[in-house]
């Protein structure tokens, strides 16, 4: 559930937030959340909840293993010309 919050500040502060959000490609609301959340120790993810992504695998392969894996997957990068006629 979201709740609205009114934020009052000097115009130069508001201009700085708008500039930050534009540079970051975020809405003003998202930019404020990005800035404020770490300062107050807020995290959306609960530490006891499992992650549903592949982050634990990032950087897990050694160079040798990575080369072997890429070699086994090479065929998937080839285009079968006959199939596309």
HTML snippet that shows the backbone in 3Dmol.js (N, CA, C, O; Angstrom):
<script src="https://3Dmol.org/build/3Dmol-min.js"></script>
<div id="view" style="width:600px;height:400px;position:relative"></div>
<script>
const pdb = `
ATOM      1  N   UNK A   1       0.845  -1.180   0.000  1.00  0.00           N
ATOM      2  CA  UNK A   1       0.000   0.000   0.000  1.00  0.00           C
ATOM      3  C   UNK A   1       0.885   1.235   0.000  1.00  0.00           C
ATOM      4  O   UNK A   1       1.841   1.324   0.771  1.00  0.00           O
ATOM      5  N   UNK A   2       0.567   2.177  -0.858  1.00  0.00           N
ATOM      6  CA  UNK A   2       1.328   3.421  -0.896  1.00  0.00           C
ATOM      7  C   UNK A   2       0.522   4.542  -0.264  1.00  0.00           C
ATOM      8  O   UNK A   2      -0.709   4.525  -0.262  1.00  0.00           O
ATOM      9  N   UNK A   3       1.230   5.493   0.261  1.00  0.00           N
ATOM     10  CA  UNK A   3       0.624   6.643   0.907  1.00  0.00           C
ATOM     11  C   UNK A   3       1.288   7.896   0.368  1.00  0.00           C
ATOM     12  O   UNK A   3       2.496   7.899   0.129  1.00  0.00           O
ATOM     13  N   UNK A   4       0.531   8.945   0.175  1.00  0.00           N
ATOM     14  CA  UNK A   4       1.079  10.204  -0.319  1.00  0.00           C
ATOM     15  C   UNK A   4       1.727  10.969   0.826  1.00  0.00           C
ATOM     16  O   UNK A   4       1.281  10.893   1.971  1.00  0.00           O
ATOM     17  N   UNK A   5       2.790  11.710   0.502  1.00  0.00           N
ATOM     18  CA  UNK A   5       3.505  12.529   1.465  1.00  0.00           C
ATOM     19  C   UNK A   5       3.848  13.839   0.791  1.00  0.00           C
ATOM     20  O   UNK A   5       4.399  13.843  -0.310  1.00  0.00           O
ATOM     21  N   UNK A   6       3.536  14.932   1.423  1.00  0.00           N
ATOM     22  CA  UNK A   6       3.873  16.251   0.877  1.00  0.00           C
ATOM     23  C   UNK A   6       5.245  16.640   1.385  1.00  0.00           C
ATOM     24  O   UNK A   6       5.528  16.520   2.577  1.00  0.00           O
ATOM     25  N   UNK A   7       6.097  17.103   0.488  1.00  0.00           N
ATOM     26  CA  UNK A   7       7.464  17.488   0.834  1.00  0.00           C
ATOM     27  C   UNK A   7       7.651  18.947   0.464  1.00  0.00           C
ATOM     28  O   UNK A   7       7.506  19.316  -0.701  1.00  0.00           O
ATOM     29  N   UNK A   8       7.969  19.773   1.437  1.00  0.00           N
ATOM     30  CA  UNK A   8       8.186  21.204   1.183  1.00  0.00           C
ATOM     31  C   UNK A   8       9.670  21.517   1.301  1.00  0.00           C
ATOM     32  O   UNK A   8      10.328  21.117   2.262  1.00  0.00           O
ATOM     33  N   UNK A   9      10.189  22.239   0.312  1.00  0.00           N
ATOM     34  CA  UNK A   9      11.609  22.610   0.334  1.00  0.00           C
ATOM     35  C   UNK A   9      11.801  23.851  -0.523  1.00  0.00           C
ATOM     36  O   UNK A   9      10.915  24.242  -1.283  1.00  0.00           O
ATOM     37  N   UNK A  10      12.972  24.463  -0.390  1.00  0.00           N
ATOM     38  CA  UNK A  10      13.306  25.648  -1.179  1.00  0.00           C
ATOM     39  C   UNK A  10      13.377  25.266  -2.659  1.00  0.00           C
ATOM     40  O   UNK A  10      13.662  24.119  -3.004  1.00  0.00           O
ATOM     41  N   UNK A  11      13.117  26.235  -3.513  1.00  0.00           N
ATOM     42  CA  UNK A  11      13.058  25.954  -4.950  1.00  0.00           C
ATOM     43  C   UNK A  11      14.385  25.440  -5.498  1.00  0.00           C
ATOM     44  O   UNK A  11      14.383  24.605  -6.402  1.00  0.00           O
ATOM     45  N   UNK A  12      15.518  25.914  -4.977  1.00  0.00           N
ATOM     46  CA  UNK A  12      16.798  25.418  -5.490  1.00  0.00           C
ATOM     47  C   UNK A  12      17.019  23.950  -5.103  1.00  0.00           C
ATOM     48  O   UNK A  12      17.659  23.202  -5.843  1.00  0.00           O
ATOM     49  N   UNK A  13      16.494  23.544  -3.953  1.00  0.00           N
ATOM     50  CA  UNK A  13      16.569  22.147  -3.548  1.00  0.00           C
ATOM     51  C   UNK A  13      15.697  21.295  -4.473  1.00  0.00           C
ATOM     52  O   UNK A  13      16.119  20.229  -4.921  1.00  0.00           O
ATOM     53  N   UNK A  14      14.500  21.761  -4.754  1.00  0.00           N
ATOM     54  CA  UNK A  14      13.591  21.042  -5.656  1.00  0.00           C
ATOM     55  C   UNK A  14      14.211  20.942  -7.046  1.00  0.00           C
ATOM     56  O   UNK A  14      14.145  19.894  -7.688  1.00  0.00           O
ATOM     57  N   UNK A  15      14.812  22.036  -7.506  1.00  0.00           N
ATOM     58  CA  UNK A  15      15.477  22.015  -8.812  1.00  0.00           C
ATOM     59  C   UNK A  15      16.603  20.978  -8.840  1.00  0.00           C
ATOM     60  O   UNK A  15      16.784  20.280  -9.838  1.00  0.00           O
ATOM     61  N   UNK A  16      17.356  20.880  -7.743  1.00  0.00           N
ATOM     62  CA  UNK A  16      18.444  19.910  -7.669  1.00  0.00           C
ATOM     63  C   UNK A  16      17.904  18.477  -7.711  1.00  0.00           C
ATOM     64  O   UNK A  16      18.482  17.617  -8.376  1.00  0.00           O
ATOM     65  N   UNK A  17      16.812  18.222  -7.013  1.00  0.00           N
ATOM     66  CA  UNK A  17      16.198  16.887  -7.038  1.00  0.00           C
ATOM     67  C   UNK A  17      15.707  16.562  -8.447  1.00  0.00           C
ATOM     68  O   UNK A  17      15.908  15.448  -8.931  1.00  0.00           O
ATOM     69  N   UNK A  18      15.068  17.525  -9.103  1.00  0.00           N
ATOM     70  CA  UNK A  18      14.584  17.301 -10.472  1.00  0.00           C
ATOM     71  C   UNK A  18      15.745  17.016 -11.417  1.00  0.00           C
ATOM     72  O   UNK A  18      15.657  16.136 -12.274  1.00  0.00           O
ATOM     73  N   UNK A  19      16.828  17.763 -11.256  1.00  0.00           N
ATOM     74  CA  UNK A  19      18.006  17.562 -12.091  1.00  0.00           C
ATOM     75  C   UNK A  19      18.591  16.163 -11.861  1.00  0.00           C
ATOM     76  O   UNK A  19      18.944  15.467 -12.813  1.00  0.00           O
ATOM     77  N   UNK A  20      18.688  15.764 -10.605  1.00  0.00           N
ATOM     78  CA  UNK A  20      19.186  14.428 -10.263  1.00  0.00           C
ATOM     79  C   UNK A  20      18.310  13.355 -10.893  1.00  0.00           C
ATOM     80  O   UNK A  20      18.816  12.401 -11.484  1.00  0.00           O
ATOM     81  N   UNK A  21      16.997  13.512 -10.766  1.00  0.00           N
ATOM     82  CA  UNK A  21      16.090  12.488 -11.284  1.00  0.00           C
ATOM     83  C   UNK A  21      16.178  12.389 -12.806  1.00  0.00           C
ATOM     84  O   UNK A  21      16.131  11.291 -13.360  1.00  0.00           O
ATOM     85  N   UNK A  22      16.305  13.526 -13.478  1.00  0.00           N
ATOM     86  CA  UNK A  22      16.427  13.507 -14.944  1.00  0.00           C
ATOM     87  C   UNK A  22      17.712  12.810 -15.374  1.00  0.00           C
ATOM     88  O   UNK A  22      17.704  11.997 -16.298  1.00  0.00           O
ATOM     89  N   UNK A  23      18.818  13.129 -14.702  1.00  0.00           N
ATOM     90  CA  UNK A  23      20.101  12.502 -15.043  1.00  0.00           C
ATOM     91  C   UNK A  23      20.077  11.010 -14.788  1.00  0.00           C
ATOM     92  O   UNK A  23      20.691  10.242 -15.528  1.00  0.00           O
ATOM     93  N   UNK A  24      19.370  10.589 -13.739  1.00  0.00           N
ATOM     94  CA  UNK A  24      19.292   9.169 -13.391  1.00  0.00           C
ATOM     95  C   UNK A  24      18.220   8.438 -14.182  1.00  0.00           C
ATOM     96  O   UNK A  24      18.134   7.211 -14.123  1.00  0.00           O
ATOM     97  N   UNK A  25      17.390   9.190 -14.931  1.00  0.00           N
ATOM     98  CA  UNK A  25      16.312   8.569 -15.691  1.00  0.00           C
ATOM     99  C   UNK A  25      15.202   8.052 -14.793  1.00  0.00           C
ATOM    100  O   UNK A  25      14.559   7.049 -15.103  1.00  0.00           O
ATOM    101  N   UNK A  26      14.980   8.736 -13.684  1.00  0.00           N
ATOM    102  CA  UNK A  26      13.974   8.323 -12.713  1.00  0.00           C
ATOM    103  C   UNK A  26      12.919   9.403 -12.551  1.00  0.00           C
ATOM    104  O   UNK A  26      13.138  10.561 -12.906  1.00  0.00           O
ATOM    105  N   UNK A  27      11.790   9.016 -12.020  1.00  0.00           N
ATOM    106  CA  UNK A  27      10.806  10.022 -11.623  1.00  0.00           C
ATOM    107  C   UNK A  27      11.340  10.699 -10.369  1.00  0.00           C
ATOM    108  O   UNK A  27      12.227  10.165  -9.703  1.00  0.00           O
ATOM    109  N   UNK A  28      10.815  11.851 -10.048  1.00  0.00           N
ATOM    110  CA  UNK A  28      11.224  12.542  -8.823  1.00  0.00           C
ATOM    111  C   UNK A  28      10.946  11.654  -7.616  1.00  0.00           C
ATOM    112  O   UNK A  28      11.763  11.575  -6.698  1.00  0.00           O
ATOM    113  N   UNK A  29       9.808  10.993  -7.616  1.00  0.00           N
ATOM    114  CA  UNK A  29       9.444  10.114  -6.513  1.00  0.00           C
ATOM    115  C   UNK A  29      10.465   8.975  -6.357  1.00  0.00           C
ATOM    116  O   UNK A  29      10.917   8.690  -5.248  1.00  0.00           O
ATOM    117  N   UNK A  30      10.819   8.337  -7.459  1.00  0.00           N
ATOM    118  CA  UNK A  30      11.784   7.235  -7.412  1.00  0.00           C
ATOM    119  C   UNK A  30      13.163   7.733  -6.979  1.00  0.00           C
ATOM    120  O   UNK A  30      13.871   7.052  -6.238  1.00  0.00           O
ATOM    121  N   UNK A  31      13.538   8.922  -7.445  1.00  0.00           N
ATOM    122  CA  UNK A  31      14.835   9.492  -7.062  1.00  0.00           C
ATOM    123  C   UNK A  31      14.884   9.766  -5.564  1.00  0.00           C
ATOM    124  O   UNK A  31      15.880   9.461  -4.909  1.00  0.00           O
ATOM    125  N   UNK A  32      13.822  10.336  -5.024  1.00  0.00           N
ATOM    126  CA  UNK A  32      13.785  10.599  -3.583  1.00  0.00           C
ATOM    127  C   UNK A  32      13.874   9.298  -2.787  1.00  0.00           C
ATOM    128  O   UNK A  32      14.575   9.232  -1.778  1.00  0.00           O
ATOM    129  N   UNK A  33      13.164   8.263  -3.240  1.00  0.00           N
ATOM    130  CA  UNK A  33      13.232   6.970  -2.551  1.00  0.00           C
ATOM    131  C   UNK A  33      14.649   6.407  -2.613  1.00  0.00           C
ATOM    132  O   UNK A  33      15.152   5.874  -1.624  1.00  0.00           O
ATOM    133  N   UNK A  34      15.291   6.526  -3.771  1.00  0.00           N
ATOM    134  CA  UNK A  34      16.650   6.022  -3.947  1.00  0.00           C
ATOM    135  C   UNK A  34      17.629   6.714  -3.006  1.00  0.00           C
ATOM    136  O   UNK A  34      18.541   6.085  -2.470  1.00  0.00           O
ATOM    137  N   UNK A  35      17.431   8.010  -2.812  1.00  0.00           N
ATOM    138  CA  UNK A  35      18.323   8.791  -1.958  1.00  0.00           C
ATOM    139  C   UNK A  35      18.036   8.553  -0.471  1.00  0.00           C
ATOM    140  O   UNK A  35      18.960   8.389   0.326  1.00  0.00           O
ATOM    141  N   UNK A  36      16.779   8.537  -0.114  1.00  0.00           N
ATOM    142  CA  UNK A  36      16.392   8.477   1.300  1.00  0.00           C
ATOM    143  C   UNK A  36      16.497   7.073   1.890  1.00  0.00           C
ATOM    144  O   UNK A  36      16.927   6.924   3.034  1.00  0.00           O
ATOM    145  N   UNK A  37      16.115   6.044   1.138  1.00  0.00           N
ATOM    146  CA  UNK A  37      16.059   4.680   1.670  1.00  0.00           C
ATOM    147  C   UNK A  37      17.351   4.233   2.371  1.00  0.00           C
ATOM    148  O   UNK A  37      17.276   3.744   3.498  1.00  0.00           O
ATOM    149  N   UNK A  38      18.525   4.381   1.754  1.00  0.00           N
ATOM    150  CA  UNK A  38      19.742   3.940   2.441  1.00  0.00           C
ATOM    151  C   UNK A  38      20.033   4.749   3.711  1.00  0.00           C
ATOM    152  O   UNK A  38      20.573   4.218   4.682  1.00  0.00           O
ATOM    153  N   UNK A  39      19.673   6.029   3.695  1.00  0.00           N
ATOM    154  CA  UNK A  39      19.943   6.884   4.851  1.00  0.00           C
ATOM    155  C   UNK A  39      19.138   6.473   6.078  1.00  0.00           C
ATOM    156  O   UNK A  39      19.561   6.710   7.210  1.00  0.00           O
ATOM    157  N   UNK A  40      17.988   5.863   5.857  1.00  0.00           N
ATOM    158  CA  UNK A  40      17.144   5.460   6.987  1.00  0.00           C
ATOM    159  C   UNK A  40      17.169   3.951   7.214  1.00  0.00           C
ATOM    160  O   UNK A  40      16.429   3.425   8.045  1.00  0.00           O
ATOM    161  N   UNK A  41      18.029   3.262   6.465  1.00  0.00           N
ATOM    162  CA  UNK A  41      18.159   1.813   6.635  1.00  0.00           C
ATOM    163  C   UNK A  41      16.973   1.033   6.115  1.00  0.00           C
ATOM    164  O   UNK A  41      16.691  -0.064   6.598  1.00  0.00           O
ATOM    165  N   UNK A  42      16.275   1.582   5.135  1.00  0.00           N
ATOM    166  CA  UNK A  42      15.097   0.918   4.586  1.00  0.00           C
ATOM    167  C   UNK A  42      15.492   0.021   3.433  1.00  0.00           C
ATOM    168  O   UNK A  42      16.239   0.427   2.543  1.00  0.00           O
ATOM    169  N   UNK A  43      14.991  -1.193   3.454  1.00  0.00           N
ATOM    170  CA  UNK A  43      15.222  -2.143   2.367  1.00  0.00           C
ATOM    171  C   UNK A  43      13.905  -2.813   2.049  1.00  0.00           C
ATOM    172  O   UNK A  43      13.199  -3.251   2.957  1.00  0.00           O
ATOM    173  N   UNK A  44      13.562  -2.900   0.776  1.00  0.00           N
ATOM    174  CA  UNK A  44      12.318  -3.549   0.365  1.00  0.00           C
ATOM    175  C   UNK A  44      12.374  -5.059   0.553  1.00  0.00           C
ATOM    176  O   UNK A  44      11.350  -5.693   0.808  1.00  0.00           O
ATOM    177  N   UNK A  45      13.558  -5.635   0.429  1.00  0.00           N
ATOM    178  CA  UNK A  45      13.709  -7.078   0.500  1.00  0.00           C
ATOM    179  C   UNK A  45      13.975  -7.489   1.934  1.00  0.00           C
ATOM    180  O   UNK A  45      14.864  -6.951   2.593  1.00  0.00           O
ATOM    181  N   UNK A  46      13.211  -8.431   2.401  1.00  0.00           N
ATOM    182  CA  UNK A  46      13.445  -8.982   3.737  1.00  0.00           C
ATOM    183  C   UNK A  46      14.582  -9.979   3.648  1.00  0.00           C
ATOM    184  O   UNK A  46      14.642 -10.769   2.705  1.00  0.00           O
ATOM    185  N   UNK A  47      15.472  -9.954   4.604  1.00  0.00           N
ATOM    186  CA  UNK A  47      16.658 -10.806   4.542  1.00  0.00           C
ATOM    187  C   UNK A  47      16.329 -12.289   4.589  1.00  0.00           C
ATOM    188  O   UNK A  47      17.112 -13.102   4.099  1.00  0.00           O
ATOM    189  N   UNK A  48      15.190 -12.665   5.165  1.00  0.00           N
ATOM    190  CA  UNK A  48      14.859 -14.084   5.256  1.00  0.00           C
ATOM    191  C   UNK A  48      14.076 -14.595   4.045  1.00  0.00           C
ATOM    192  O   UNK A  48      13.743 -15.779   3.979  1.00  0.00           O
ATOM    193  N   UNK A  49      13.786 -13.727   3.102  1.00  0.00           N
ATOM    194  CA  UNK A  49      13.061 -14.147   1.903  1.00  0.00           C
ATOM    195  C   UNK A  49      14.059 -14.605   0.838  1.00  0.00           C
ATOM    196  O   UNK A  49      15.077 -13.946   0.627  1.00  0.00           O
ATOM    197  N   UNK A  50      13.786 -15.708   0.175  1.00  0.00           N
ATOM    198  CA  UNK A  50      14.707 -16.175  -0.872  1.00  0.00           C
ATOM    199  C   UNK A  50      14.687 -15.234  -2.070  1.00  0.00           C
ATOM    200  O   UNK A  50      13.661 -14.634  -2.389  1.00  0.00           O
ATOM    201  N   UNK A  51      15.819 -15.118  -2.716  1.00  0.00           N
ATOM    202  CA  UNK A  51      15.900 -14.301  -3.923  1.00  0.00           C
ATOM    203  C   UNK A  51      15.456 -15.149  -5.100  1.00  0.00           C
ATOM    204  O   UNK A  51      15.751 -16.343  -5.168  1.00  0.00           O
ATOM    205  N   UNK A  52      14.755 -14.532  -6.011  1.00  0.00           N
ATOM    206  CA  UNK A  52      14.279 -15.245  -7.192  1.00  0.00           C
ATOM    207  C   UNK A  52      15.052 -14.799  -8.426  1.00  0.00           C
ATOM    208  O   UNK A  52      14.463 -14.499  -9.464  1.00  0.00           O
ATOM    209  N   UNK A  53      16.375 -14.759  -8.303  1.00  0.00           N
ATOM    210  CA  UNK A  53      17.184 -14.371  -9.454  1.00  0.00           C
ATOM    211  C   UNK A  53      18.458 -15.217  -9.470  1.00  0.00           C
ATOM    212  O   UNK A  53      18.613 -16.133  -8.662  1.00  0.00           O
ATOM    213  N   UNK A  54      19.337 -14.916 -10.363  1.00  0.00           N
ATOM    214  CA  UNK A  54      20.550 -15.705 -10.536  1.00  0.00           C
ATOM    215  C   UNK A  54      21.776 -15.021  -9.938  1.00  0.00           C
ATOM    216  O   UNK A  54      22.900 -15.352 -10.314  1.00  0.00           O
ATOM    217  N   UNK A  55      21.590 -14.083  -9.023  1.00  0.00           N
ATOM    218  CA  UNK A  55      22.698 -13.313  -8.457  1.00  0.00           C
ATOM    219  C   UNK A  55      23.754 -14.194  -7.808  1.00  0.00           C
ATOM    220  O   UNK A  55      24.942 -13.875  -7.862  1.00  0.00           O
ATOM    221  N   UNK A  56      23.342 -15.287  -7.200  1.00  0.00           N
ATOM    222  CA  UNK A  56      24.314 -16.158  -6.525  1.00  0.00           C
ATOM    223  C   UNK A  56      25.258 -16.831  -7.516  1.00  0.00           C
ATOM    224  O   UNK A  56      26.328 -17.296  -7.121  1.00  0.00           O
ATOM    225  N   UNK A  57      24.888 -16.894  -8.790  1.00  0.00           N
ATOM    226  CA  UNK A  57      25.732 -17.514  -9.801  1.00  0.00           C
ATOM    227  C   UNK A  57      26.702 -16.531 -10.456  1.00  0.00           C
ATOM    228  O   UNK A  57      27.648 -16.949 -11.123  1.00  0.00           O
ATOM    229  N   UNK A  58      26.477 -15.247 -10.274  1.00  0.00           N
ATOM    230  CA  UNK A  58      27.318 -14.241 -10.917  1.00  0.00           C
ATOM    231  C   UNK A  58      28.756 -14.350 -10.425  1.00  0.00           C
ATOM    232  O   UNK A  58      29.013 -14.310  -9.222  1.00  0.00           O
ATOM    233  N   UNK A  59      29.664 -14.485 -11.334  1.00  0.00           N
ATOM    234  CA  UNK A  59      31.077 -14.578 -10.998  1.00  0.00           C
ATOM    235  C   UNK A  59      31.484 -15.909 -10.397  1.00  0.00           C
ATOM    236  O   UNK A  59      32.604 -16.041  -9.904  1.00  0.00           O
ATOM    237  N   UNK A  60      30.604 -16.897 -10.424  1.00  0.00           N
ATOM    238  CA  UNK A  60      30.892 -18.176  -9.770  1.00  0.00           C
ATOM    239  C   UNK A  60      31.792 -19.085 -10.608  1.00  0.00           C
ATOM    240  O   UNK A  60      32.466 -19.953 -10.054  1.00  0.00           O
ATOM    241  N   UNK A  61      31.817 -18.907 -11.918  1.00  0.00           N
ATOM    242  CA  UNK A  61      32.632 -19.772 -12.777  1.00  0.00           C
ATOM    243  C   UNK A  61      34.057 -19.253 -12.884  1.00  0.00           C
ATOM    244  O   UNK A  61      34.286 -18.050 -13.007  1.00  0.00           O
ATOM    245  N   UNK A  62      34.997 -20.159 -12.836  1.00  0.00           N
ATOM    246  CA  UNK A  62      36.391 -19.806 -13.081  1.00  0.00           C
ATOM    247  C   UNK A  62      36.554 -19.661 -14.587  1.00  0.00           C
ATOM    248  O   UNK A  62      35.721 -20.147 -15.351  1.00  0.00           O
ATOM    249  N   UNK A  63      37.617 -18.997 -15.019  1.00  0.00           N
ATOM    250  CA  UNK A  63      37.840 -18.778 -16.452  1.00  0.00           C
ATOM    251  C   UNK A  63      37.842 -20.083 -17.238  1.00  0.00           C
ATOM    252  O   UNK A  63      37.265 -20.149 -18.323  1.00  0.00           O
ATOM    253  N   UNK A  64      38.481 -21.119 -16.705  1.00  0.00           N
ATOM    254  CA  UNK A  64      38.541 -22.409 -17.399  1.00  0.00           C
ATOM    255  C   UNK A  64      37.139 -22.980 -17.554  1.00  0.00           C
ATOM    256  O   UNK A  64      36.761 -23.419 -18.640  1.00  0.00           O
ATOM    257  N   UNK A  65      36.363 -22.976 -16.467  1.00  0.00           N
ATOM    258  CA  UNK A  65      34.992 -23.490 -16.521  1.00  0.00           C
ATOM    259  C   UNK A  65      34.149 -22.684 -17.495  1.00  0.00           C
ATOM    260  O   UNK A  65      33.328 -23.240 -18.224  1.00  0.00           O
ATOM    261  N   UNK A  66      34.353 -21.383 -17.505  1.00  0.00           N
ATOM    262  CA  UNK A  66      33.578 -20.504 -18.386  1.00  0.00           C
ATOM    263  C   UNK A  66      33.874 -20.827 -19.852  1.00  0.00           C
ATOM    264  O   UNK A  66      32.957 -20.885 -20.671  1.00  0.00           O
ATOM    265  N   UNK A  67      35.137 -21.034 -20.181  1.00  0.00           N
ATOM    266  CA  UNK A  67      35.496 -21.377 -21.564  1.00  0.00           C
ATOM    267  C   UNK A  67      34.880 -22.715 -21.964  1.00  0.00           C
ATOM    268  O   UNK A  67      34.399 -22.872 -23.086  1.00  0.00           O
ATOM    269  N   UNK A  68      34.896 -23.670 -21.049  1.00  0.00           N
ATOM    270  CA  UNK A  68      34.296 -24.973 -21.339  1.00  0.00           C
ATOM    271  C   UNK A  68      32.790 -24.840 -21.561  1.00  0.00           C
ATOM    272  O   UNK A  68      32.240 -25.449 -22.479  1.00  0.00           O
ATOM    273  N   UNK A  69      32.133 -24.055 -20.731  1.00  0.00           N
ATOM    274  CA  UNK A  69      30.691 -23.846 -20.870  1.00  0.00           C
ATOM    275  C   UNK A  69      30.376 -23.160 -22.195  1.00  0.00           C
ATOM    276  O   UNK A  69      29.452 -23.562 -22.903  1.00  0.00           O
ATOM    277  N   UNK A  70      31.147 -22.121 -22.530  1.00  0.00           N
ATOM    278  CA  UNK A  70      30.921 -21.420 -23.792  1.00  0.00           C
ATOM    279  C   UNK A  70      31.113 -22.357 -24.981  1.00  0.00           C
ATOM    280  O   UNK A  70      30.380 -22.269 -25.965  1.00  0.00           O
ATOM    281  N   UNK A  71      32.089 -23.247 -24.894  1.00  0.00           N
ATOM    282  CA  UNK A  71      32.337 -24.207 -25.988  1.00  0.00           C
ATOM    283  C   UNK A  71      31.135 -25.134 -26.165  1.00  0.00           C
ATOM    284  O   UNK A  71      30.777 -25.471 -27.294  1.00  0.00           O
ATOM    285  N   UNK A  72      30.517 -25.547 -25.073  1.00  0.00           N
ATOM    286  CA  UNK A  72      29.360 -26.441 -25.183  1.00  0.00           C
ATOM    287  C   UNK A  72      28.131 -25.721 -25.718  1.00  0.00           C
ATOM    288  O   UNK A  72      27.208 -26.358 -26.226  1.00  0.00           O
ATOM    289  N   UNK A  73      28.116 -24.409 -25.608  1.00  0.00           N
ATOM    290  CA  UNK A  73      26.957 -23.630 -26.046  1.00  0.00           C
ATOM    291  C   UNK A  73      27.144 -23.007 -27.427  1.00  0.00           C
ATOM    292  O   UNK A  73      26.230 -22.357 -27.934  1.00  0.00           O
ATOM    293  N   UNK A  74      28.299 -23.189 -28.039  1.00  0.00           N
ATOM    294  CA  UNK A  74      28.624 -22.554 -29.320  1.00  0.00           C
ATOM    295  C   UNK A  74      27.609 -22.869 -30.411  1.00  0.00           C
ATOM    296  O   UNK A  74      27.283 -22.004 -31.224  1.00  0.00           O
ATOM    297  N   UNK A  75      27.112 -24.092 -30.433  1.00  0.00           N
ATOM    298  CA  UNK A  75      26.162 -24.497 -31.477  1.00  0.00           C
ATOM    299  C   UNK A  75      24.894 -23.645 -31.451  1.00  0.00           C
ATOM    300  O   UNK A  75      24.241 -23.478 -32.482  1.00  0.00           O
ATOM    301  N   UNK A  76      24.544 -23.110 -30.296  1.00  0.00           N
ATOM    302  CA  UNK A  76      23.325 -22.305 -30.199  1.00  0.00           C
ATOM    303  C   UNK A  76      23.470 -20.937 -30.859  1.00  0.00           C
ATOM    304  O   UNK A  76      22.473 -20.257 -31.107  1.00  0.00           O
ATOM    305  N   UNK A  77      24.694 -20.535 -31.142  1.00  0.00           N
ATOM    306  CA  UNK A  77      24.940 -19.256 -31.798  1.00  0.00           C
ATOM    307  C   UNK A  77      24.971 -19.379 -33.318  1.00  0.00           C
ATOM    308  O   UNK A  77      24.997 -18.370 -34.023  1.00  0.00           O
ATOM    309  N   UNK A  78      24.967 -20.596 -33.819  1.00  0.00           N
ATOM    310  CA  UNK A  78      25.011 -20.828 -35.261  1.00  0.00           C
ATOM    311  C   UNK A  78      23.608 -20.757 -35.848  1.00  0.00           C
ATOM    312  O   UNK A  78      22.636 -21.198 -35.235  1.00  0.00           O
ATOM    313  N   UNK A  79      23.525 -20.197 -37.039  1.00  0.00           N
ATOM    314  CA  UNK A  79      22.239 -20.065 -37.721  1.00  0.00           C
ATOM    315  C   UNK A  79      22.124 -21.178 -38.754  1.00  0.00           C
ATOM    316  O   UNK A  79      23.016 -21.359 -39.584  1.00  0.00           O
ATOM    317  N   UNK A  80      21.055 -21.902 -38.701  1.00  0.00           N
ATOM    318  CA  UNK A  80      20.789 -22.976 -39.654  1.00  0.00           C
ATOM    319  C   UNK A  80      20.087 -22.351 -40.856  1.00  0.00           C
ATOM    320  O   UNK A  80      18.884 -22.091 -40.814  1.00  0.00           O
ATOM    321  N   UNK A  81      20.843 -22.113 -41.925  1.00  0.00           N
ATOM    322  CA  UNK A  81      20.324 -21.443 -43.112  1.00  0.00           C
ATOM    323  C   UNK A  81      19.145 -22.217 -43.726  1.00  0.00           C
ATOM    324  O   UNK A  81      18.176 -21.619 -44.195  1.00  0.00           O
ATOM    325  N   UNK A  82      19.242 -23.527 -43.716  1.00  0.00           N
ATOM    326  CA  UNK A  82      18.178 -24.362 -44.292  1.00  0.00           C
ATOM    327  C   UNK A  82      16.859 -24.163 -43.535  1.00  0.00           C
ATOM    328  O   UNK A  82      15.787 -24.153 -44.141  1.00  0.00           O
ATOM    329  N   UNK A  83      16.942 -24.007 -42.239  1.00  0.00           N
ATOM    330  CA  UNK A  83      15.736 -23.844 -41.429  1.00  0.00           C
ATOM    331  C   UNK A  83      14.996 -22.542 -41.764  1.00  0.00           C
ATOM    332  O   UNK A  83      13.773 -22.478 -41.636  1.00  0.00           O
ATOM    333  N   UNK A  84      15.729 -21.506 -42.193  1.00  0.00           N
ATOM    334  CA  UNK A  84      15.135 -20.204 -42.428  1.00  0.00           C
ATOM    335  C   UNK A  84      14.772 -19.951 -43.891  1.00  0.00           C
ATOM    336  O   UNK A  84      14.471 -18.818 -44.266  1.00  0.00           O
ATOM    337  N   UNK A  85      14.800 -20.984 -44.706  1.00  0.00           N
ATOM    338  CA  UNK A  85      14.408 -20.791 -46.121  1.00  0.00           C
ATOM    339  C   UNK A  85      12.925 -20.923 -46.270  1.00  0.00           C
ATOM    340  O   UNK A  85      12.402 -20.794 -47.377  1.00  0.00           O
TER     341      UNK A  85
END
`;
const viewer = $3Dmol.createViewer("view");
viewer.addModel(pdb, "pdb");
viewer.setStyle({}, {cartoon: {color: "spectrum"}});
viewer.zoomTo();
viewer.render();
</script>
